[in-house]
């Protein structure tokens, strides 16, 4: 759940770029790196609050389970 938003955006951007590369026959390998990096960075900025909240709730759950042992 924490890495889901970044992975989904990365897959969508990669698919769009690969379709663009197939239609224009540009086979540059570095063309996919920069847009994916930028899209993941924007996604982390926008969904970072959700990702941190999920991670904190999981951490609290783990510590509660440890204390019950």
ABEGO torsion letter per residue (X at the ends): XAAAAAAAAAAAAAAAAAAAAAAAGBABAAAAAAAAAAAAAAAAAAAAAAAAAAAAAAAAAAAAAAAAX
